[in-house]
Amino acid sequence: MLRFLNSSNRSPPGLRLGHLIGLSWRWFSANTTVMSFGDGSQGALGLADSPIGVASDAYEPTPIPALPPVVSSVAAGHYHSLAVTSGGHLWSWGRNSESQLGRPQLSPRETWNKPQKVEGLNQVKIISAFASGVISAAIGDDGTLWVWGKSKRGQLGLGKDITEAILPTKVDALLGQDIVKVSLGWGHALALTKDGKLFGWGYYADGRLGKIGNLSEASPLDSFAGKLKLSNSNTMIKSAEKLVLEAIEKEKDMPIIWQPTLIEDLCDIEVVDVACGLDHSLVLCSKSISFPSSLLI
């Protein structure tokens, strides 16, 4: 998606520069337009249905007419989208099978592509929002973190065995921490505080959350290509099927941190930015750090 401001490199009249969030500038204006393009099959473009009643694709940037003209930032998940307005309201649209839109679960499929204001956030002014495949998150101007969606890997961070939140829910474990950024991976999440502390939660296999509590475990869904012995194709297929079934069974007992936990490896280091990949994490620190020569390339 593209939030259109002005084709000129100079600030247009009436537009003023906002504050720096992470490493990108955020603009505020009395008049902005959000544009989208790409696959519209899940409604993530926020555009009207085609004449045959199916959400259509867009092959060039197309304005989303249902959004208010005061959007200050946007976020795109796998199949859904979020927009924050300068007044602190949050809008969502796209796929809602996992409750990532913050709407009642029985909302009709034909309404997915229609941007609507997220319910349950009236008591807080939203300053930024983040989206993954099945989770949405928003930060309030009071530093609180709100999450909703569905994740069996603990990505909500709401406590043991809580795998779904239909409407935005405050993450109580982070109260008083003044959160400034969140990043969402495949099954894990990281939250950065204003004073540079880093918290992690969710699926922690393969060290993607560091050594929280000295926990370290390999993913039960690791590639099993190296475990297959070369033989005839039928034998390999049977072996592969067996390994997949074993991995699925192991996934029932996945290594999960159910609520945000301080990443102790970084306690003495000020973190200024963070990003989650599919199954790894990156942090940007405010100063250089000495490493053992064996780790240097």
PAZAPA-4460 file (N, C-alpha, C; in steps of 0.05 Angstrom, whole numbers, plus 32768, in hexadecimal, padded with zeros to 4 digits):
% residues 297
    n_x    n_y    n_z   ca_x   ca_y   ca_z    c_x    c_y    c_z   seq   type   mol
   8011   7FE8   8000   8000   8000   8000   8011   8019   8000     1      M     A
   8006   802E   7FF6   8015   8048   7FF4   8003   805E   8000     2      L     A
   800E   806D   8013   7FFF   8084   801E   8009   809C   800E     3      R     A
   7FF8   80A6   7FFD   8000   80BC   7FEB   7FFF   80D7   7FF9     4      F     A
   8015   80E6   7FF6   8016   8100   8002   8018   8116   7FEC     5      L     A
   802E   8115   7FDD   8032   8129   7FC8   8049   811F   7FB7     6      N     A
   8048   8124   7F9D   805C   811A   7F8B   8076   812B   7F8D     7      S     A
   8074   8142   7F9A   808C   8153   7F9C   809D   814A   7FB3     8      S     A
   80B7   814F   7FB2   80C9   8149   7FC8   80C6   815C   7FDF     9      N     A
   80B9   8173   7FDA   80B5   8187   7FEE   809A   8183   7FFC    10      R     A
   8099   818C   8015   8080   8189   8024   806B   819B   8017    11      S     A
   8054   8190   8011   803F   81A0   8005   8033   81B3   8019    12      P     A
   8025   81C8   8011   8019   81DB   8023   8006   81CC   8036    13      P     A
   8007   81D4   804F   7FF5   81C8   8063   7FFF   81AE   806F    14      G     A
   8015   81A4   8065   8020   818A   806F   8037   8190   8081    15      L     A
   8036   8184   8099   804C   8189   80AB   8059   816E   80B3    16      R     A
   8073   816F   80B8   8082   8157   80BD   807D   814D   80D9    17      L     A
   8077   8133   80DC   8071   8128   80F6   808B   811E   8103    18      G     A
   8088   810D   8117   809F   8104   8126   80AA   80EA   8119    19      H     A
   80C2   80E4   8121   80D0   80CC   8116   80C8   80B4   8125    20      L     A
   80BE   809F   8117   80B7   8086   8123   80C9   8071   8118    21      I     A
   80D8   8063   8129   80EB   804F   811F   8100   805E   810F    22      G     A
   8102   8057   80F5   8115   8064   80E4   8108   8071   80CC    23      L     A
   80EE   8076   80CD   80E0   8082   80B7   80D1   809A   80C0    24      S     A
   80CE   80AE   80AE   80C0   80C6   80B5   80A2   80C1   80B3    25      W     A
   8093   80CC   80C5   8076   80CA   80C4   806A   80E6   80C0    26      R     A
   8058   80E8   80AC   804D   8102   80A4   8031   8105   80AF    27      W     A
   8029   811E   80B4   800E   8124   80BC   8004   8139   80A9    28      F     A
   7FEC   8137   80A1   7FE0   814A   808F   7FC2   814C   8093    29      S     A
   7FB7   8161   808B   7F99   8164   808C   7F8C   8154   8076    30      A     A
   7F9C   814A   8063   7F91   813C   804C   7FA4   8127   8041    31      N     A
   7F9F   810E   8046   7FB0   80F9   803B   7F9E   80E4   802D    32      T     A
   7FAA   80D4   801C   7F9B   80BF   800E   7FAB   80A5   800F    33      T     A
   7F9E   8090   8017   7FAA   8075   8017   7FA4   8067   7FFD    34      V     A
   7FB9   805C   7FF1   7FB5   804E   7FD7   7FBF   8031   7FDB    35      M     A
   7FB3   801F   7FCC   7FBB   8002   7FCE   7FBC   7FF6   7FB3    36      S     A
   7FCB   7FE0   7FB1   7FCD   7FD1   7F98   7FD7   7FB5   7F9E    37      F     A
   7FD0   7FA2   7F8D   7FD8   7F86   7F91   7FC0   7F74   7F91    38      G     A
   7FC4   7F5E   7FA0   7FAF   7F49   7FA2   7F98   7F52   7FB4    39      D     A
   7F80   7F52   7FAA   7F69   7F5B   7FBA   7F57   7F44   7FC3    40      G     A
   7F60   7F2B   7FBF   7F4E   7F14   7FC4   7F45   7F12   7FE1    41      S     A
   7F55   7F1C   7FF4   7F4E   7F1B   8011   7F44   7F36   801B    42      Q     A
   7F40   7F49   8009   7F36   7F63   8011   7F4A   7F76   801C    43      G     A
   7F64   7F6F   801B   7F79   7F80   8028   7F7D   7F9B   8019    44      A     A
   7F73   7F9D   8001   7F76   7FB7   7FF2   7F62   7FCC   7FFC    45      L     A
   7F4C   7FC3   8008   7F38   7FD6   8011   7F28   7FE3   7FFA    46      G     A
   7F27   7FD5   7FE3   7F19   7FE0   7FCC   7EFF   7FD2   7FC8    47      L     A
   7EED   7FDE   7FB8   7ED3   7FD3   7FB4   7ED4   7FB9   7FA4    48      A     A
   7EC0   7FA8   7FA8   7EBF   7F8F   7F99   7EBC   7F94   7F7B    49      D     A
   7EC4   7F80   7F6C   7EC0   7F81   7F4F   7EA3   7F7D   7F49    50      S     A
   7E9B   7F82   7F30   7E7E   7F7E   7F28   7E73   7F62   7F2E    51      P     A
   7E85   7F4E   7F2F   7E7B   7F33   7F35   7E7C   7F2C   7F52    52      I     A
   7E81   7F40   7F63   7E7F   7F3C   7F80   7E98   7F31   7F8D    53      G     A
   7EAF   7F31   7F7F   7EC8   7F27   7F8B   7EDC   7F3E   7F8D    54      V     A
   7EEA   7F40   7FA4   7EFE   7F55   7FA7   7F13   7F53   7F90    55      A     A
   7F17   7F68   7F83   7F29   7F68   7F6B   7F45   7F71   7F72    56      S     A
   7F58   7F69   7F61   7F74   7F71   7F64   7F76   7F8D   7F59    57      D     A
   7F8C   7F9A   7F60   7F92   7FB5   7F56   7FAF   7FB5   7F4B    58      A     A
   7FB2   7FBC   7F32   7FCC   7FBB   7F25   7FDA   7FD6   7F25    59      Y     A
   7FCE   7FEA   7F32   7FDB   8004   7F35   7FD0   8010   7F4F    60      E     A
   7FDF   8022   7F5B   7FD6   802F   7F74   7FBA   803B   7F71    61      P     A
   7FA8   8033   7F82   7F8C   803B   7F80   7F83   8046   7F9B    62      T     A
   7F77   805E   7F9C   7F6E   8069   7FB5   7F59   8058   7FC3    63      P     A
   7F5A   8057   7FDD   7F46   8049   7FED   7F32   805E   7FF7    64      I     A
   7F1A   805F   7FEA   7F08   8075   7FF0   7EFB   8074   800B    65      P     A
   7EFA   805D   8018   7EEB   805B   8031   7EFB   8065   8049    66      A     A
   7F15   806B   8046   7F25   8075   805C   7F22   8093   8060    67      L     A
   7F25   809C   8078   7F24   80B9   807D   7F3D   80C6   8072    68      P     A
   7F3D   80E0   806B   7F53   80ED   805E   7F68   80F7   8072    69      P     A
   7F6B   80EA   8089   7F7D   80F3   809E   7F8F   80DC   80A8    70      V     A
   7F95   80C8   8096   7FA6   80B2   809E   7FC3   80BA   80A0    71      V     A
   7FD0   80B2   80B6   7FEB   80BA   80BB   7FFF   80A3   80B7    72      S     A
   7FF6   808A   80B9   8008   8073   80B5   7FF7   805B   80AE    73      S     A
   8004   8048   80A0   7FF6   802F   8098   8008   8017   809F    74      V     A
   7FFB   8000   80A0   8009   7FE6   80A5   7FFC   7FD1   8094    75      A     A
   800C   7FBF   8088   8001   7FA9   8078   8009   7F8E   8083    76      A     A
   7FF6   7F7D   8089   7FFB   7F62   8092   7FFB   7F50   8079    77      G     A
   7FFA   7F36   807D   7FF9   7F24   8067   7FE0   7F28   8056    78      H     A
   7FC9   7F2A   8063   7FB0   7F2C   8054   7F9E   7F42   805F    79      Y     A
   7FA7   7F53   8070   7F97   7F68   807B   7FA7   7F82   807E    80      H     A
   7F99   7F98   8082   7FA7   7FB2   8082   7F9C   7FC3   8099    81      S     A
   7FAD   7FD6   80A2   7FA6   7FE8   80B8   7FAE   8004   80B1    82      L     A
   7F9E   8018   80BB   7FA5   8034   80B6   7F9F   8043   80D0    83      A     A
   7FB2   8054   80D8   7FB0   8065   80EF   7FAB   8082   80E6    84      V     A
   7F97   808F   80F2   7F91   80AB   80EB   7FA0   80BE   80FE    85      T     A
   7FA2   80D7   80F6   7FB0   80EB   8106   7FA0   80F0   8120    86      S     A
   7F87   80E9   8121   7F77   80EC   8139   7F79   80D4   814C    87      G     A
   7F89   80C0   8145   7F8D   80A9   8157   7F7A   8093   8153    88      G     A
   7F6B   8092   813D   7F59   807C   8137   7F66   8067   8126    89      H     A
   7F5D   804E   8128   7F69   8039   8118   7F53   802C   8106    90      L     A
   7F5A   8028   80ED   7F48   801B   80DA   7F54   8001   80D0    91      W     A
   7F43   7FEE   80C9   7F4D   7FD4   80C0   7F3C   7FCA   80A9    92      S     A
   7F47   7FB8   8099   7F39   7FAB   8083   7F49   7F93   8079    93      W     A
   7F3C   7F81   806B   7F49   7F69   8061   7F3F   7F50   806F    94      G     A
   7F4F   7F3B   806E   7F47   7F21   8079   7F42   7F23   8097    95      R     A
   7F2D   7F15   80A0   7F26   7F15   80BC   7F21   7EF9   80C7    96      N     A
   7F2B   7EE5   80B9   7F27   7EC9   80C3   7F34   7EC5   80DE    97      S     A
   7F49   7ED3   80E4   7F56   7ED0   80FE   7F51   7EE9   8111    98      E     A
   7F3C   7EF7   810B   7F34   7F0E   811C   7F48   7F25   811C    99      S     A
   7F58   7F27   8107   7F6D   7F3C   8106   7F63   7F57   8100   100      Q     A
   7F49   7F5A   80F9   7F3E   7F75   80F4   7F32   7F82   810C   101      L     A
   7F30   7F74   8122   7F24   7F80   813A   7F06   7F85   8137   102      G     A
   7EF9   7F73   8128   7EDC   7F75   8124   7ECF   7F5C   8131   103      R     A
   7EB5   7F5D   8136   7EA7   7F45   813F   7EAD   7F2E   812C   104      P     A
   7EB1   7F17   8137   7EBA   7F00   8128   7EA6   7EF8   8111   105      Q     A
   7E8D   7EFE   8115   7E79   7EF6   8101   7E75   7F0B   80EB   106      L     A
   7E87   7F1E   80E9   7E84   7F33   80D4   7E85   7F25   80B9   107      S     A
   7E72   7F2C   80A7   7E70   7F1E   808D   7E89   7F20   807C   108      P     A
   7E8F   7F0C   806D   7EA6   7F0B   805C   7EA6   7F22   8048   109      R     A
   7E8E   7F2A   803F   7E8D   7F3F   802B   7E94   7F5B   8036   110      E     A
   7E97   7F5D   8050   7E9F   7F77   805C   7EBD   7F79   8061   111      T     A
   7ECC   7F64   805C   7EE9   7F64   8062   7EF7   7F7B   8053   112      W     A
   7EF0   7F80   803A   7EFF   7F94   802B   7EF6   7FB1   8030   113      N     A
   7EE4   7FB4   8043   7EDA   7FCF   804A   7EE7   7FDA   8063   114      K     A
   7EF8   7FEE   8061   7F06   7FF9   8079   7EF1   8001   808E   115      P     A
   7EF7   7FF9   80A7   7EE6   8001   80BD   7EF7   8008   80D5   116      Q     A
   7EED   8019   80E6   7EFC   8020   80FE   7EFC   8009   8111   117      K     A
   7F14   8003   811C   7F18   7FEC   812E   7F09   7FF2   8148   118      V     A
   7EFA   7FDE   8151   7EEA   7FE1   816A   7EFB   7FDC   8183   119      E     A
   7EF4   7FE7   8199   7F01   7FE1   81B2   7F19   7FF3   81B9   120      G     A
   7F1E   8008   81A9   7F35   8019   81AE   7F2C   8036   81B4   121      L     A
   7F14   8039   81BC   7F0A   8054   81C1   7F18   8062   81D9   122      N     A
   7F23   8052   81EB   7F2F   805D   8203   7F4C   8065   8200   123      Q     A
   7F57   8062   81E8   7F73   8068   81E3   7F77   8074   81C8   124      V     A
   7F8A   8086   81C5   7F91   8092   81AC   7FA8   8082   819F   125      K     A
   7FA4   8077   8188   7FB8   8065   817B   7FCC   8076   816C   126      I     A
   7FE5   8070   816F   7FFA   807F   8161   8008   806E   814C   127      I     A
   8007   8053   814E   8013   8042   8139   8006   8026   813A   128      S     A
   8008   8018   8124   7FFC   7FFD   8122   800E   7FEB   8112   129      A     A
   800B   7FD1   8117   801C   7FBC   810B   800B   7FA4   8104   130      F     A
   8013   7F95   80EF   8003   7F7F   80E6   8015   7F68   80DE   131      A     A
   800C   7F4F   80E4   801A   7F37   80DA   8006   7F27   80CB   132      S     A
   800A   7F0D   80C9   7FF7   7EFC   80BB   7FDC   7EFA   80C9   133      G     A
   7FDD   7EF6   80E3   7FC4   7EF0   80F2   7FC1   7F02   810A   134      V     A
   7FD2   7F15   810E   7FD2   7F27   8126   7FD3   7F44   811D   135      I     A
   7FC5   7F55   812C   7FC8   7F72   812A   7FD0   7F7D   8145   136      S     A
   7FDE   7F93   8145   7FE7   7FA0   815D   7FE7   7FBE   815A   137      A     A
   7FE2   7FCC   8170   7FE1   7FE9   816F   7FED   7FF4   8189   138      A     A
   7FFA   800B   8187   8006   8018   819E   7FF6   8032   81A3   139      I     A
   7FEF   8036   81BD   7FE0   804E   81C5   7FF3   8064   81CC   140      G     A
   7FE9   807D   81CD   7FFA   8093   81D4   8003   8093   81F1   141      D     A
   7FF8   8080   8201   8001   807C   821C   8015   8066   821F   142      D     A
   801F   805B   8208   8033   8046   8208   8028   802A   820C   143      G     A
   800E   8027   820C   8002   800D   820F   8002   7FFE   81F4   144      T     A
   8003   7FE3   81F6   8002   7FD2   81DF   7FE8   7FC3   81DE   145      L     A
   7FDB   7FC3   81C7   7FC1   7FB5   81C3   7FC4   7FA1   81AD   146      W     A
   7FB9   7F89   81B0   7FBC   7F74   819C   7FA1   7F67   8198   147      V     A
   7F9E   7F5B   8180   7F86   7F4B   817A   7F8D   7F39   8162   148      W     A
   7F7D   7F23   815F   7F82   7F10   814A   7F82   7EF4   8156   149      G     A
   7F8F   7EE2   8148   7F90   7EC6   8151   7FAB   7EB9   814B   150      K     A
   7FB7   7EAE   815F   7FD1   7EA1   815C   7FD5   7E8B   8171   151      S     A
   7FD9   7E73   8167   7FDD   7E5C   817A   7FFA   7E5C   8183   152      K     A
   800B   7E6E   8179   8027   7E6F   8181   802C   7E85   8196   153      R     A
   8017   7E8F   81A2   801B   7EA2   81B8   8022   7EBE   81B0   154      G     A
   801E   7EC5   8197   8027   7EDF   818D   8016   7EF6   8198   155      Q     A
   7FFF   7EF1   81A4   7FEF   7F06   81B0   7FFD   7F11   81CA   156      L     A
   800A   7F00   81D8   8018   7F08   81F1   8005   7F0E   8208   157      G     A
   7FED   7F02   8208   7FD9   7F08   821C   7FD8   7EF5   8233   158      L     A
   7FEA   7EE1   8233   7FEA   7ECD   8249   7FE7   7EB1   823F   159      G     A
   7FED   7E9E   8251   7FEE   7E82   8249   7FD4   7E78   823C   160      K     A
   7FD8   7E6B   8226   7FC2   7E5E   8217   7FAD   7E71   820B   161      D     A
   7FB3   7E8B   820C   7FA0   7E9E   81FF   7FA9   7EA1   81E2   162      I     A
   7F98   7E96   81D0   7F9F   7E95   81B4   7F8E   7EA7   81A2   163      T     A
   7F7A   7EB4   81AD   7F69   7EC5   819C   7F5E   7EDD   81AC   164      E     A
   7F5E   7EF3   819E   7F51   7F0C   81A9   7F42   7F18   8192   165      A     A
   7F27   7F18   8194   7F17   7F22   817E   7F19   7F40   817C   166      I     A
   7F19   7F4E   8193   7F1B   7F6B   8193   7F35   7F73   81A0   167      L     A
   7F3F   7F8B   819C   7F58   7F94   81A8   7F59   7F90   81C6   168      P     A
   7F6F   7F84   81CF   7F73   7F7E   81EB   7F8E   7F89   81F4   169      T     A
   7F8E   7F96   820B   7FA7   7FA2   8215   7FB9   7F8C   8220   170      K     A
   7FD3   7F8F   8219   7FE7   7F7B   8223   7FF0   7F84   823F   171      V     A
   7FE4   7F78   8253   7FE8   7F80   826E   8005   7F7C   8277   172      D     A
   8013   7F68   826C   802F   7F63   8274   8042   7F79   826D   173      A     A
   8039   7F8C   825C   804A   7FA2   8254   8041   7FBD   825F   174      L     A
   802E   7FBD   8271   8024   7FD6   827C   803B   7FE5   828A   175      L     A
   803D   7FFF   8285   8052   800F   8291   806C   800F   8282   176      G     A
   806D   8001   826B   8087   7FFE   825D   808A   8013   8246   177      Q     A
   8076   8022   823F   8077   8036   822A   8082   802B   8210   178      D     A
   8072   801B   8203   8079   800E   81EA   8079   8022   81D3   179      I     A
   808E   8020   81C2   8090   8032   81AB   8090   8024   8190   180      V     A
   8096   8009   8191   8095   7FFA   8177   8091   7FDD   817D   181      K     A
   8083   7FCF   816B   807F   7FB3   816C   8086   7FA7   8150   182      V     A
   8091   7F8F   8150   8096   7F81   8138   808B   7F64   813B   183      S     A
   807E   7F5A   8126   8072   7F40   8127   807E   7F2D   8112   184      L     A
   8087   7F16   811B   8092   7F02   810A   807D   7EED   8103   185      G     A
   8087   7ED5   80FD   8074   7EBF   80F6   8064   7EB6   810E   186      W     A
   8072   7EB3   8124   8065   7EAA   813D   806F   7EB9   8155   187      G     A
   8082   7ECB   8152   808D   7EDA   8168   8089   7EF8   8165   188      H     A
   808E   7F07   817A   808A   7F23   817A   809E   7F31   818C   189      A     A
   80A5   7F4A   8185   80B8   7F5A   8195   80AB   7F75   8199   190      L     A
   80B0   7F80   81B1   80A6   7F9B   81B7   80BD   7FAC   81C3   191      A     A
   80C0   7FC4   81B9   80D5   7FD6   81C1   80CA   7FEC   81D2   192      L     A
   80D7   7FF2   81E8   80CE   8007   81FA   80DC   8022   81F4   193      T     A
   80D2   8037   81FE   80DD   8052   81FA   80FA   8054   8204   194      K     A
   80FF   8045   821A   811A   8046   8226   812D   8030   821C   195      D     A
   8125   8023   8206   8137   8010   81F9   8137   7FF4   8202   196      G     A
   8123   7FEC   8212   8121   7FD0   821A   8112   7FC0   8205   197      K     A
   8118   7FA6   8204   810B   7F95   81F0   80FD   7F7E   81FD   198      L     A
   80E4   7F79   81F6   80D4   7F63   8201   80CD   7F51   81EA   199      F     A
   80CC   7F37   81EF   80C5   7F23   81DB   80B1   7F0F   81E5   200      G     A
   80A2   7F03   81D3   808F   7EEE   81DB   8086   7EDF   81C2   201      W     A
   8079   7EC8   81C7   806F   7EB7   81B1   8081   7E9F   81AD   202      G     A
   8082   7E95   8195   8090   7E7D   818E   80AE   7E82   818E   203      Y     A
   80BD   7E74   81A0   80D9   7E7C   81A4   80ED   7E68   819A   204      Y     A
   80E5   7E54   818A   80F8   7E41   8180   810E   7E4E   816F   205      A     A
   8125   7E41   816F   813C   7E4A   815F   8148   7E64   8167   206      D     A
   8142   7E6D   817F   814E   7E86   818A   8143   7E9F   817F   207      G     A
   812C   7E9F   8173   8121   7EB8   8167   811A   7ECD   817C   208      R     A
   8118   7EC4   8195   8113   7ED7   81AB   812B   7ED9   81BD   209      L     A
   8142   7ED2   81B3   815A   7ED2   81C4   8159   7EBB   81D8   210      G     A
   8166   7EBE   81EE   8167   7EA9   8203   8156   7EB1   821A   211      K     A
   813C   7EB6   8215   812A   7EBD   822B   8128   7EA6   823F   212      I     A
   812F   7EAC   8258   812E   7E98   826C   8140   7E80   8266   213      G     A
   8156   7E85   8256   8168   7E6F   824F   815A   7E59   8240   214      N     A
   8144   7E5F   8232   8136   7E4B   8223   8141   7E4B   8206   215      L     A
   8147   7E33   81FD   8151   7E30   81E1   8147   7E16   81D6   216      S     A
   8138   7E17   81C1   812D   7DFE   81B6   812A   7E01   8198   217      E     A
   812F   7DEB   818A   812D   7DEB   816D   810F   7DE9   8165   218      A     A
   8109   7DF5   814E   80EE   7DF4   8144   80E6   7DD8   813C   219      S     A
   80CE   7DCF   8144   80C4   7DB5   813C   80BD   7DB5   811E   220      P     A
   80BC   7DCC   8112   80B5   7DCE   80F6   80CD   7DD4   80E4   221      L     A
   80E5   7DCE   80EE   80FD   7DD2   80DE   80FC   7DC1   80C5   222      D     A
   810A   7DCB   80B0   810C   7DBC   8098   8116   7DA0   809D   223      S     A
   8109   7D8C   8091   8112   7D70   8096   811F   7D64   807D   224      F     A
   8127   7D76   806A   8132   7D6C   8051   814B   7D5B   8057   225      A     A
   815B   7D64   806A   8174   7D55   8071   816F   7D3B   807F   226      G     A
   8157   7D37   8089   8150   7D1F   8098   8147   7D08   8086   227      K     A
   8142   7D0F   806C   8138   7CFA   805A   814F   7CEC   804D   228      L     A
   814E   7CD2   804E   8163   7CC2   8041   815C   7CBD   8024   229      K     A
   8170   7CC0   8013   816B   7CBD   7FF7   8164   7CA0   7FF1   230      L     A
   814E   7C9C   7FE3   8145   7C81   7FDB   8130   7C85   7FC5   231      S     A
   811F   7C72   7FC1   810B   7C75   7FAC   80F6   7C8A   7FB5   232      N     A
   80E7   7C95   7FA2   80D5   7CAB   7FA7   80BF   7CA4   7FBB   233      S     A
   80B5   7C8C   7FB9   809F   7C83   7FCB   80A8   7C84   7FE8   234      N     A
   80C0   7C7A   7FED   80CB   7C7A   8008   80CF   7C96   8013   235      T     A
   80D9   7CA8   8001   80DE   7CC3   800A   80C4   7CD1   8010   236      M     A
   80AF   7CCC   8000   8095   7CD8   8005   808A   7CCF   8020   237      I     A
   808C   7CB5   8025   8082   7CAA   803F   8092   7CB6   8056   238      K     A
   80AD   7CB9   8053   80BD   7CC4   8068   80B6   7CE1   806D   239      S     A
   80B2   7CF0   8057   80AA   7D0C   805A   8090   7D0F   8068   240      A     A
   807C   7CFE   8061   8062   7CFF   806E   8064   7CFA   808C   241      E     A
   8075   7CE6   8092   8079   7CDF   80AF   8085   7CF6   80BE   242      K     A
   8099   7D03   80B2   80A6   7D1A   80C0   8093   7D31   80C3   243      L     A
   8082   7D36   80AF   806F   7D4C   80B1   805B   7D47   80C8   244      V     A
   8051   7D2E   80CA   803F   7D27   80DF   804C   7D29   80FA   245      L     A
   8065   7D22   80FC   8074   7D24   8115   8077   7D42   811D   246      E     A
   807C   7D53   8109   807F   7D6F   810E   8065   7D7C   8118   247      A     A
   804F   7D73   810B   8035   7D7D   8113   802F   7D75   8130   248      I     A
   8036   7D5D   8137   8031   7D54   8152   8042   7D63   8166   249      E     A
   805B   7D68   815F   806C   7D78   8170   8062   7D95   8174   250      K     A
   8055   7D9F   815F   804C   7DBB   8160   8037   7DBE   8175   251      E     A
   802A   7DA9   817E   8016   7DAB   8193   8023   7DB3   81AD   252      K     A
   803D   7DAE   81AF   804C   7DB5   81C7   8062   7DC9   81C0   253      D     A
   805A   7DDE   81B2   806D   7DF2   81A8   807B   7E02   81BE   254      M     A
   8094   7E09   81BB   80A1   7E1B   81CE   8096   7E37   81CC   255      P     A
   8088   7E40   81E0   807A   7E5A   81DF   807F   7E6A   81F9   256      I     A
   8084   7E83   81F6   8084   7E97   820C   806A   7EA6   8209   257      I     A
   8058   7EA2   821C   803C   7EAB   8219   8038   7EC9   821F   258      W     A
   804B   7ED6   822C   8048   7EF3   8230   8063   7F01   822E   259      Q     A
   8063   7F1A   8229   807C   7F29   8225   808F   7F25   823B   260      P     A
   80A8   7F20   8234   80BE   7F1B   8247   80D6   7F2B   823E   261      T     A
   80E4   7F37   8251   80FB   7F47   824B   8111   7F36   823F   262      L     A
   811D   7F3E   8229   8133   7F30   821D   814D   7F38   822B   263      I     A
   8156   7F27   823C   816B   7F2D   824F   8186   7F32   8241   264      E     A
   818A   7F26   822A   81A4   7F29   821B   81A8   7F47   8215   265      D     A
   8193   7F57   8213   8195   7F73   820B   8190   7F86   8222   266      L     A
   8190   7F7C   823A   8189   7F8E   8251   819C   7FA6   8254   267      C     A
   81B5   7FA2   824D   81C9   7FB8   8250   81CE   7FC7   8236   268      D     A
   81BC   7FC3   8222   81C0   7FCF   8208   81A6   7FDE   8201   269      I     A
   81A9   7FF7   81F8   8192   8006   81EF   818B   7FFF   81D3   270      E     A
   8173   7FF3   81CF   8169   7FEC   81B4   8159   8003   81A9   271      V     A
   815E   800A   8190   8150   8021   8184   813D   8019   816D   272      V     A
   8140   8000   8163   812D   7FF6   814F   812E   7FD8   814F   273      D     A
   8118   7FCC   8146   8115   7FAF   8147   8105   7FA5   812F   274      V     A
   810A   7F8D   8125   80FB   7F82   810F   80FA   7F63   8112   275      A     A
   80E3   7F58   810D   80E0   7F3B   810D   80DD   7F31   80F1   276      C     A
   80ED   7F1C   80EA   80E9   7F0E   80D1   80D6   7EF6   80D6   277      G     A
   80D5   7EE4   80C3   80C5   7ECC   80C5   80CC   7EBC   80DF   278      L     A
   80E5   7EB7   80E2   80EE   7EA8   80FA   8109   7EB2   8104   279      D     A
   810F   7ECC   8101   8127   7ED8   810D   8120   7EF5   8115   280      H     A
   8132   7F01   8123   812E   7F1C   812D   8147   7F2D   8129   281      S     A
   8142   7F48   8125   8158   7F5B   8123   8154   7F72   8137   282      L     A
   816A   7F7C   8142   8168   7F93   8153   817E   7FA7   814B   283      V     A
   8177   7FC0   814D   818B   7FD6   8148   8191   7FE3   8163   284      L     A
   81AB   7FE3   8169   81B4   7FEE   8183   81BF   800A   8180   285      C     A
   81BE   8019   8195   81C6   8036   8194   81E4   803A   8193   286      S     A
   81F4   8026   8199   8211   802A   8198   821E   8010   8190   287      K     A
   8237   8012   8188   8245   7FFA   817F   824A   7FE7   8196   288      S     A
   824B   7FCD   8190   824F   7FB9   81A4   8267   7FA8   819C   289      I     A
   8277   7FA1   81AF   828F   7F90   81A9   8286   7F73   81A7   290      S     A
   8291   7F65   8193   828B   7F49   818F   82A5   7F39   8191   291      F     A
   82A3   7F1F   8199   82BB   7F0E   8198   82C4   7F0C   817B   292      P     A
   82DF   7F0A   8177   82EA   7F0A   815C   82E0   7EF2   814C   293      S     A
   82D8   7EDD   815A   82CE   7EC5   814C   82B4   7ECA   813E   294      S     A
   82A5   7EDF   8146   828B   7EE5   813A   828D   7EF9   8123   295      L     A
   82A5   7F06   8120   82A8   7F1A   810B   82AE   7F0D   80F0   296      L     A
   82A2   7F17   80DB   82A7   7F0C   80C0   82C1   7F19   80B5   297      I     A
***
